[in-house]
């Protein structure tokens, strides 16, 4: 085969750094965007970011311009004497500062910072340190506390604890570790370090006054009949323990007052608060959408550094021009992000206006592909712009993705969204007769009667997704 030269023409899509930056900014949440812009502004002197946190620093710098622009050949002695004069108690500057400081409101202090929440292990270790344990017992207690899960259980038993204590001499026996575990079980909250649910409930019931009605029967039930207890099968429990049904009911009521997850109250996860990216408001009978001001960060070109480009040396000027171009690209990317966010929010509100007017039962089926075709965008762009972006409406604040749901065929040839069907199921269950709860088959028949063709297994799936118990469980709970 002879070597040769061929000329071919082809097209290829390449992601430029600017396009990559625009895509990355589009998928950031509002908080992440603020962090990203702050980092870019710190790295690029041509970017001026209107950051409220830096206003005080700007005011300090503006108050002493002579320090930046003044002559630099003053002697150390003169500088020291000027500083001494400035901070002299009789100087006009200090007098003015003292007078202004006295005008501050007494309540004008730093905002209190929330202390780090105490976690379960710290809380238990604090109690262990005050329990008079020996050095050996303290080491066992520390290993047990470290092995607890977030609910406070020692689900894997004592084997991992004994393995962690293998270096102790003499070796720790299982009986000794069990004795320490039982002591920890009666720390606050009672029931931690339990091996299973029955062990946890029994520890809590054991703390009650022995004269408490139903206490002993409740301990017997949690020790061997948790399945019947979960089903609230009063008749079988009464037969199993030879007790009256009223006694069984009293025991069940006592057990239900216990905490099955004693460690969960120390959940370190903090509540997350979301800031809406867009607002939907009805004006003159029509829904209007506006972006949050925080979605459009105020950026500007630093004119001081921009003016230095013409006077700087060639290498410095080239670097400044590059930074200037990056600043302009960033501003264009932010404008494109805000424009895309507004278009998608407007399209969602336009499509789901019935939901805003009448509630979840009026939610229309909507998939990202439909919205992408309507707006002339790629489906991946819709996915990015709807992730961790929130729309505030009179019915609450929802993530953009909340307004998307699959469709289910109706009898008249139309379609209903899965969200609307779930809302109908929830309403039917809420309005049902407590004595005769609606089964999945009855719910399916009612939806079919309303023209929504849905299978019973679909109804059961939706009910489970909404964490609605079955009809038999709802009947026993009542």
KEMI-435673 format. One record per atom (N, C-alpha, C, O): x, y, z. Coordinates in steps of 0.2 Angstrom, whole numbers, plus 5000, padded with zeros to 4 digits. Last residue first. Layout:
BEGIN
XYZ/...
END
This chain:
BEGIN
471850145320/471250185322/470950155328/470450175331/472750045316/472950105319/472450155322/472550195327/471849955310/472149945316/472450005320/472350005326/471650035298/471050015302/471349995309/471050015314/472950045292/472550105294/471950085299/471850125304/473149905290/473549945295/473250005297/473350025303/472249885280/472149845286/472549875292/472349885297/472649975270/471949985273/471949945280/471649965284/474350025272/473849985269/473149995273/473150015278/474950195275/474950125276/474350085272/473950125270/475850295264/475250285267/475150215269/475250175264/477050345258/477050315265/476350315268/476350335274/477050375245/476750435250/476750405257/476550445261/477450255240/477850315239/477650375244/478150405246/476250185243/476950165247/477350225246/477750235251/475450235233/475250235241/475850225245/475950265250/476050205222/475950275223/475850285231/476150325234/475950065222/476550095222/476550165224/476950185228/474550045222/474950025228/475650055228/475850075234/474250095209/473950125215/474350105222/474550155226/474949995202/475150065202/474950105208/475250145210/474149885205/474849885207/475149955207/475649975211/472949925199/472949915206/473749915209/473849955214/473150035185/473149975188/473149975195/473450025198/472150165178/472750145182/472650075185/472050055187/471350275169/471550205168/472150195172/472750205169/470250385175/470950375175/471050305175/470950265180/468850415176/469150415170/469850405169/470150415164/468350395188/468450465186/468750465180/468950525178/468350255189/467650285188/467750365186/467350385183/469650235191/469450215185/468750245184/468550265178/469650285205/470050315200/469850305192/469750345188/468850185210/468650255211/469050295205/468750335202/469650065208/469050075205/468750145205/468450165200/470750095216/470850095209/470150095205/470150135200/470250095229/470550165226/470550155218/470450205215/469849965229/469350015229/469550075227/469250115223/471149905229/470649895224/470149945223/469949965218/471649955241/471949975234/471549965229/471450005224/470250005252/470849955249/471149985243/470850025240/469850125263/469850105256/470450055254/470950075256/469150075279/469650105275/469650085268/469450025267/467950095289/467950055283/468550085278/468350115273/468050185299/467850115301/467950065295/468050005296/468350305293/468850275297/468750195299/469150155300/468050335277/467750315283/468250275287/468450225285/469150455268/468750385269/468450375276/468650415281/469850565266/469050575267/468750505268/468150505268/471150525264/470950575270/470250575271/470050585277/471050445253/471150415260/471050465265/470750435271/470750545244/470250495245/470350455252/469950445255/471950615244/471250655246/470750595248/470350605252/472850525240/472950555246/472250585249/472050575255/472350505227/472450455231/472450475239/472050455243/472550635221/471950605222/471850555227/471450545231/473950645222/473550695226/472850665227/472550675232/474350545213/474550535220/474150585224/473850565230/473850605201/473550545204/473650535211/473250515215/474750715200/473950725201/473650665204/473150675208/475950645198/475850695204/475050705206/474850705211/475650585186/475750545192/475650585198/475350555203/474450675176/475150665179/475150625185/474650615188/473450605163/473550645169/474250625172/474450575171/472750635146/473250605151/473250645157/473050705158/471550575135/471950625137/472450595142/472650535141/470550485132/471150495127/471650545129/472150545126/469650475141/469450515136/470050525131/469950565126/470250395151/469750365147/469550405141/469350375136/472050425151/471350435154/470850405149/471050395143/473650375155/473150385151/472450385154/472350355159/474850465164/474450405164/473850425160/473550475160/476550535163/475850535161/475550465162/475850415161/477750595175/477550555169/476850555169/476450585173/478250765179/478050695181/477750665175/477650695170/478950915186/478950865180/478650795183/478850775188/478950995196/478451005191/478450955186/478050965181/480050965204/479450945206/478850955201/478350915202/481151025198/481050955196/480350935198/480050885196/481251145204/480951145198/480751075196/480251065192/480651135221/481151125216/480851125209/480351095209/479551255228/479651185226/480251195221/480451245218/478651335241/479251335237/479451265235/479551225239/476951365240/477551345243/478151355239/478051375233/475851425234/475751365237/476351335240/476351275243/476351545228/475851545234/475751485237/475451485243/478051495225/477351505223/476951515229/477151505235/479751495220/479251515226/478551525223/478551575218/480751375214/480251415212/479751435218/479451385221/482451335214/481851325217/481451385215/481651445214/483751215209/483451275208/482751275210/482351225210/484251085209/484351125215/484251205213/484551245216/484051075192/484351045198/484551095203/484851135202/483651135181/483151125185/483351085192/482951065196/484751155173/484451215175/483851195180/483651245184/485051025169/485551065173/485151115177/485251135183/483950985161/484150945167/484550985172/484450985178/484051075151/483451075155/483651045162/483451065167/485251025145/485251095148/484651105153/484751135158/484850905141/485350905146/485350975149/485550985155/484050935130/483750905136/484250905142/484050915148/484351095123/484551025124/484250995130/484151035135/483051205117/483651185121/483751115121/483351075119/481851255113/482351255108/483051235111/483551265109/480751255121/481151315122/481751305117/482151355116/480051135117/479751205117/480151265117/480051315114/481051045119/480851055112/480451125112/480551155107/481151045133/481751065129/481551075122/481851125119/479851005137/480051075138/480651095134/480751155132/479950875132/479450925130/479650995131/479551035126/480950825140/481050825133/480550875130/480750905125/480550825153/481050875151/481050875143/481250935141/478750815154/479450785154/479850835152/479650885148/477250815163/477750855159/478350825160/478550795165/475450825166/476050785165/476550825161/476350855156/474850945178/474850915171/475550875170/476050885173/473950955193/474650955190/474550915183/474250865182/472750955200/472750985193/473450985190/473551015184/473050915212/472650875208/472650895201/472450865196/473851015218/474150965215/473750915211/473950885206/472951175214/473251125218/473551065215/473451065208/472351275206/471951235210/472251175214/471951145218/473451365202/472751395203/472351345208/471951365212/474551295201/474551355205/473851375207/473851405212/474051195192/474251175198/474351235203/474051235209/473851275181/473251245184/473451225191/473051225196/475051305176/474651365179/474051335183/473851365188/476051235171/475751215177/475351265180/475351265186/476551305159/476251235159/475851215165/475351185164/476951425165/476451425159/476151355159/475551355158/477951375174/477351415176/476751415171/476151405173/478851325164/478551285169/477951315172/477451285173/479151445157/478851385154/478551335159/477951315157/479751525167/479151545164/478851485160/478251485160/480851445170/480351455175/479751475172/479251455174/481551445157/481351385160/480751395165/480251355165/481851585157/481451555151/481151485154/480551475153/482651605168/482051635168/481551605162/480951595164/483751525165/483351505171/482751545171/482251505173/484251585154/484051525153/483551505159/483051475158/484651715159/484151715154/483851645153/483251635152/485551675169/484951705171/484451705166/483851695167/486551625160/486251585165/485651605167/485151575168/486851735152/486551675149/486251635154/485751605153/487451815162/486851835159/486551775155/485851775155/488551735165/488051745170/487451775167/486851755169/489251735153/489051675155/488451685161/487951645161/489551875153/489151845148/488851785150/488251765149/490451875164/489851915164/489351895159/488751895160/491451795159/491051775165/490451815165/489951785167/491951865148/491651805147/491251785153/490651755152/492551975156/491951985151/491551925149/490951915149/493551905163/492951945166/492351955162/491851945164/494351865152/493951815156/493451845160/492851815161/494751985147/494351945143/493951895147/493451885146/495552035158/494952075156/494452025152/493852035153/496551935158/496051935164/495451975162/494851965165/497151975146/496851905147/496351905153/495851875152/497552095150/497052095144/496752025145/496152015143/498552065159/497952105161/497352095156/496752095158/499452005152/499151965157/498452005159/497951965160/499852105143/499552045140/499152005146/498651985144/500452195153/499852215149/499452155146/498852145146/501552125157/500952135162/500352155158/499752135160/502252125145/502052055148/501452065153/500952035153/502452265142/502152215138/501852155141/501252135140/501952365156/502452335152/502052285148/501552265149/500552485156/500952425159/501452405154/501352415148/499652575151/500352605154/500752545156/501352555158/498552505147/498952545142/499552575144/500052585140/498152445159/498352405153/498752445148/499252425146/497652525169/498352515169/498552475163/499252465162/496252535167/496652585165/497452575165/497752615161/495952415173/495852415166/496252475163/496452475158/496152445186/496652395183/496552395176/497052385172/495052535188/495752555189/496252515186/496752535183/493952475184/494152525180/494852545181/495252565177/493452315185/493752365189/494152415184/494652395181/491852275179/492552285177/492852335181/492652395182/490652195189/490852255185/491652245184/491952205187/489152105194/489852105193/490052165189/489652195185/487952055204/488152115201/488952115201/489352125205/487051905201/487551945205/487852005201/487951995195/485651855200/485951895195/486551935199/486451995200/485051785210/485251745204/485651795199/485951765194/484751885219/485351845220/485551805214/486151775214/483451925215/484051965214/484751935215/485251945212/482551795207/482751825213/483351875211/483751855207/481551835192/482051805195/482251835202/482151895203/479751815190/480351855190/480951815194/480751775198/478251785181/478851755184/479451805184/479551845179/476551785183/477151825181/477751795185/477651775191/474951735178/475551725182/476151755179/476251745173/473551845178/474051805174/474651795179/474851845183/472651935185/472351865182/472851825178/472751775176/473552035189/472952045184/472751985181/472551985175/474751925194/474551995193/474052005187/474151985182/475351805204/474851815199/474651895200/474451915205/477051755204/476551795207/476051805202/476151815196/478451665207/477851665203/477351695207/477151675212/480251685207/479551695210/479051695205/479051725200/481751595208/481251635205/480651635209/480551595213/482551535218/482851565212/482451605208/482651655204/482351545236/482051535229/482551565224/482851625225/483451455246/483251525244/482951515237/483351485232/483251335259/483351355252/483151425251/482651445254/484051265273/483551315271/483751335263/484351355262/484251115281/484451155276/483851205274/483351185273/484651075298/484151095293/484351135287/484751185289/485950955300/485651025301/485151035296/485151015290/486350805307/486150845300/485750905302/485250895306/486550735318/487050795317/486850835311/487050885309/485350685329/485550685322/485950745321/485750805321/484950655342/485550685341/485850685334/486450695333/483850585340/483750655343/484350695342/484350755342/484250455338/484050495332/483950565334/484050615330/484450365348/484950405346/484850455341/485250505339/483250295350/483450345355/484050395353/484050445355/482050235342/482750265340/482950315344/482950375343/480850215349/481250155346/481950175343/482350125341/480350265364/480750285359/481150235355/481550205358/478650235370/479350225371/479750255364/479350265359/477350225368/477550285371/478350285372/478650345373/477050105364/477050155359/477350215362/477550265358/477050035377/477550025372/477650075367/478150105365/475850085381/476450095385/477050085381/477450135381/474950025372/474950105373/475650125377/475950175375/475149895375/475349915369/475349995369/475850025366/474549885388/475249875387/475549905381/476049925380/473249925386/473649965390/474349955389/474750005389/472949815378/472849875375/473249925379/473649975376/473049715387/473449715381/473449785378/474049805376/471949745396/472649745398/473149745392/473649775393/470949725387/471049795390/471749795393/472049855392/470949585385/471149635379/471249705382/471649735379/471749495398/471149525395/471349575390/471949605390/472949365395/472749425398/472049445395/471849425389/473749255390/473149245395/472949305398/472749305404/474649275380/474849285387/474249275392/474349295398/473949235369/474549215370/474849225377/475149175380/472749305369/472649235370/473349205372/473449165376/473149435368/472849425374/472849345375/472849315380/473749425355/474149445361/473849425367/474149395372/472649405347/473149355348/473549365354/473849315357/471949525350/471649465351/472149405352/472149365357/472749625345/472549625352/472349555354/472549525359/473849655334/473449605335/473249585342/473549545345/474749755329/474249775334/473649715334/473049735335/475749725322/475149715318/474549735323/473949735321/476749745331/476749785325/476149785322/475849835319/476449635340/476349705342/476349755336/475949805336/476749525332/476049535334/475949605336/475449635335/478149555332/477749545326/477049565327/476649595323/478549545345/478649605342/478149605335/477949655333/478549445356/478049455351/478049525347/477449555347/479649445365/479449385361/478949395355/478949355351/479849565372/480349515372/480249455367/480749425365/478749635371/479349655367/479849605367/480249605363/477949565380/477749565373/478349585369/478449555364/478549585392/478449515390/478349515382/478549475378/478349715394/479049685393/479049615391/479449595387/476949725395/477349755389/478049735388/478249725383/476749665407/476549635401/476849665395/477049625390/477449755416/477649685415/477449645409/477849615405/476549875413/477349865412/477549795411/477949785406/475249885416/475449855410/476149855409/476349825403/475450025426/474949985423/475249955417/475449995412/476850035437/476550065431/476050015428/476249955427/477549995448/476849995449/476450025442/475850025442/478850005444/478549945444/477849945445/477449895442/479150145434/478950125441/478650055440/478250045436/480350115421/479750145423/479650115430/479950065432/481450055416/481550115420/480950145423/480950185427/481049955408/481349935414/481449995419/481449985425/480650015396/480149995400/480449985408/480049995412/481950035391/481550095393/481050075398/480850115402/482349905389/482749945394/482350005396/482450025401/481449865380/481449835387/481849875392/481649885397/481749935369/481149945372/481149915379/480849955384/483049875366/482949945367/482349965371/482349995376/482749735364/483149755369/483149825371/483149845377/481949755352/481649725359/482049745365/481749765370/482849805343/482249845345/481949815352/481849855356/484549765349/483949755344/483449795347/483449825352/485549795357/485749755352/485149755346/485349735341/485849965363/485449905363/485649865357/485949885352/486450085365/486950025365/486449965365/486749915368/485050165372/485650165368/486050105369/486050075375/484150165383/484050125377/484550125372/484550085368/483950335387/483950265389/483750225383/483350245379/485150465382/484450435382/484450355383/484850325381/485750425397/485250465394/485550475387/486050505386/486150255402/486350325401/485750365398/485250335396/485850125401/485450165406/485650235406/485450275411/486750075393/486050065391/485550115395/485050135393/487850075400/487750125395/487050125393/486750185391/487649955407/487750025411/487550075406/487250125407/487749865397/487049875401/487049935405/486549965405/489049875393/488549895388/487849905392/487549955391/489649825404/489749895403/489249915398/488949975399/489249685403/489149725409/489149805408/488749845410/489849655391/489149655392/488949695398/488449735397/491249655395/490949705390/490249715390/489949765389/491249545403/491349615406/491149665401/490949715403/490849445395/490349455401/490549525403/490149565405/491849435386/491249455383/490749475389/490349525388/493449505392/492949455391/492249475389/492149535390/494949575386/494249585389/493749525387/493749505381/496549515391/496049515386/495349535390/495149505395/497449605404/497249545401/496649555396/496349605396/497749715390/497949655394/497749665402/497849715405/497149765374/497149765382/497349705385/497249645383/497049745361/497749755364/497749765371/498249765374/495749725358/496149665358/496849675361/497149635363/494649805356/495049805363/495549745363/495749725369/494149785344/494449845345/494849845351/495349885352/493549655347/494149665342/494549725343/495149725342/492549695355/493049655358/493649655353/494249655355/491749765346/492049805351/492649765354/493149785356/491349665336/491849725334/492149765340/492749785340/490549585346/491149565342/491649615340/492249615341/489449635351/490049655354/490649625351/491149645353/488349685337/488449655343/489149675346/489449725344/487949765327/488349715325/488649675331/489049625331/487149865333/486849815329/487249755327/487049695326/486849955344/487449915343/487349855339/487349795341/486050105341/486050035342/486750005341/487150035337/485850245338/486050225345/486050145346/486150125352/485650285326/485050275330/485150255337/484750245341/486850285320/486550345322/485950345326/485750395329/487750155330/487550185324/487150255325/487050265331/489250125340/488550145339/488350175333/488750215330/490550115342/490350075338/489550085337/489250045333/490950215352/491150225345/490850175340/490850195334/490350145363/490050215361/490250225354/489850255350/491250045365/490550035363/490250095360/489850085355/492450105367/492450065361/491750055360/491550055354/492150175379/492350215373/492250175367/492050195362/491950065388/491350105386/491550145380/491050155376/493250015388/492749975385/492150015383/491850005378/493850115395/494150095388/493550055384/493450065378/493150115407/493150175403/493350155395/493050185391/493649995412/492949995410/492850055406/492450055401/494950025415/494749975410/494049975408/493949965402/494850125424/495150145418/494950085412/494950105406/493150125430/493850115431/494150125424/493750135419/491850255431/492150195429/492850185430/493250235430/491150365436/491550325441/491750255438/491950215442/490450435427/490050375430/490550335434/490250285437/490850535419/490650555426/490350495430/490050505435/491250485407/491750515411/491550535418/491950535423/489950445403/490450395405/490950425409/491150395414/489450575399/489150535405/489550485407/489650465413/490250605388/490250645394/489950615400/490250625406/489950495380/490550495383/490650545389/490950525394/488650535376/488750475380/489450475383/489450455389/488950655369/488450655375/488550595379/488550605385/489750615359/490050655364/489550655370/489850665376/488850525352/489450495355/489750545360/489950525366/487850615347/487650565352/488350535356/488250525362/488450785347/488250725344/488150675350/488250685355/487850955349/488150895352/487950835349/487350825348/488151075336/487751035340/488050975343/488550945340/489151215339/489151155335/488651105339/488751095345/488251365342/488751315344/488651255340/488051235338/487951495331/487651435334/488251385336/488651375332/488451665336/488551605332/488251545335/488451525341/487551815337/487751755341/487851695336/487451685331/488251955329/487751905329/487951845333/488551815331/489052075339/489052025334/488551975335/488251965340/487952215342/488452175344/488552115338/488052115334/486952325347/487352315341/487952285342/488552315342/486352355359/486252285356/486552275349/486552225346/486752475362/487052425366/486952355363/487252305364/487252575348/486652545352/487052485356/487452455353/488452705348/488252635346/487752605351/487752615357/488952815354/488352815350/488052755348/487452745346/490252785358/489752795363/489052795360/488552785363/490852795346/490752725349/490252725354/489952675355/490952935344/490552895339/490352825342/489852795341/491852965354/491152995354/490652955350/490152935352/492952905350/492652885356/491952905357/491552875359/493252965338/493052895338/492752875344/492252835344/493553095342/492953085338/492753005338/492152995338/494653065350/494053095353/493453085349/492953065351/495553025340/495352975345/494653005349/494252965350/495653135332/495453075329/495153025334/494652995334/496153235340/495453245338/495253175335/494653165335/497053175354/497053195347/496353195345/495853155348/497153135367/496953195366/496853215359/496653275357/497753005366/497053015369/496753075368/496153085368/498552965351/498553005357/497853015360/497453035356/498552905339/498252865344/498352905351/498152875356/499253005331/498552985329/498152945335/497652965336/500453005337/500053065338/499353045336/498853075339/500952885334/500852905341/500352955342/499952955346/500952895320/500552845323/500452865331/499852855333/501952995319/501253005316/500752955320/500252975321/503052925324/502852985328/502153005325/501653025329/503252825315/503052805322/502752865325/502352855329/503552895303/502952855303/502752845311/502152845312/504752955307/504153005306/503552965306/503052985309/505552845309/505452885315/504752925314/504352935318/505652795296/505252755301/505052795307/504552785310/505352925284/505752885288/505352845293/504752865294/504552905267/504552935274/504952895279/505052835278/504452865255/505052875257/505152905264/505652935266/503152845248/503452785252/504152805255/504452755258/501752955248/502452945247/502752885251/502552875257/500152885245/500652935247/501352915246/501452855244/499252785241/499552825236/500052875238/500352915234/498952715253/499152675246/499452725241/499852695238/498752805262/499252745264/499452715258/499952685257/497852885258/498552915258/499052855259/499652865257/496652835260/496952825253/497652845253/498052825249/495752785271/496452795271/496852795265/497252755264/494452755268/494552805273/495252825273/495452875276/494452645259/494352715256/494452765261/494552825259/494752545268/495252565263/495152635260/495552665259/493552545275/494152555278/494652575274/495052625275/492652515265/492552575268/493252595272/493452655272/493052385261/493052435256/493052505260/493352555258/492652315273/493352325271/493452375266/493952415266/491252325273/491652355278/492352365276/492652415278/490952255261/490852325261/491252365267/491452415266/491152125260/491752155259/491652235260/492052275259/489852065261/490352045266/490952095266/491352105271/489152095250/489052135256/489552125261/489652165265/489952115234/489952075240/489752105246/490152145248/490052135219/489652175224/489552125230/488952095230/491652115212/491052085214/490652125220/491052135225/492552155199/492252185205/491652145206/491152155203/493952085191/493252075192/493052115199/493452105204/495252105189/494852145184/494052135186/493652175183/495952015197/495852085199/495452125195/495252185197/495551855200/495551905195/495451975197/494851995199/495451785212/495951765208/496051815202/496551815199/494351845218/494951845222/495551825217/496051855218/493351805209/493451875210/494151885214/494551935213/493251675210/493551705204/493751775205/494251795202/492751665223/493451635222/493751665215/494351675215/491551725221/491951745226/492651725225/493151765225/490951635212/491051705210/491551735215/492051775213/490851515220/491251515214/491451585212/491951595210/489951565230/490551545232/491051545226/491651565227/488751585222/489051645226/489851625228/490251665228/488551465218/488651515213/489051575216/489551595214/488151395229/488751375226/488951425221/489551435220/486951455231/487451465236/488151445233/488651485234/486151425220/486351495221/486851505226/487251545225/487051285211/486451315215/486651385217/487251405216/487551255195/487751275202/487051305205/486651335202/487351245181/487151185186/487251205193/487051165197/487951355175/487251335175/486951285180/486351295182/489251345177/488851395181/488151385181/487751395186/489551245168/489651235175/489251285179/489051265184/489251305156/488951245158/488951235165/488451215169/490251415156/489451425156/489051365158/488551375162/491451335156/491251385162/490551395162/490251395167/491351275143/491351235149/491151275156/490851255160/491351395135/490751355136/490751305142/490251295145/492751435138/492151475140/491451445140/491051455145/493451325134/493451345141/492851385143/492651385148/492451235122/492951285123/492951305131/492451285134/492251085116/492051125121/492551175123/493151155126/491851055099/492351055104/492151105110/491851155108/491250955086/491051005092/491550995097/491750945100/491750955069/491850925076/491650975081/491851035081/491650905052/491450955058/491550915064/491350855065/492850895039/492350865044/492250915049/492550965050/493650845024/493350905028/492850875033/492450835031/495250795019/494650775021/494350835025/494650875029/496450745008/496150805011/495450785013/495050775008/497950645009/497250655007/496950715011/497150725017/499350575002/499050635006/498350635004/498250644998/500150415004/499850465001/499550525005/499550515011/501050255002/500850315006/500650375002/500850384996/500350114995/500750174994/500550224999/499950235000/500449945000/500050005000/500450065000/500950075004/
END
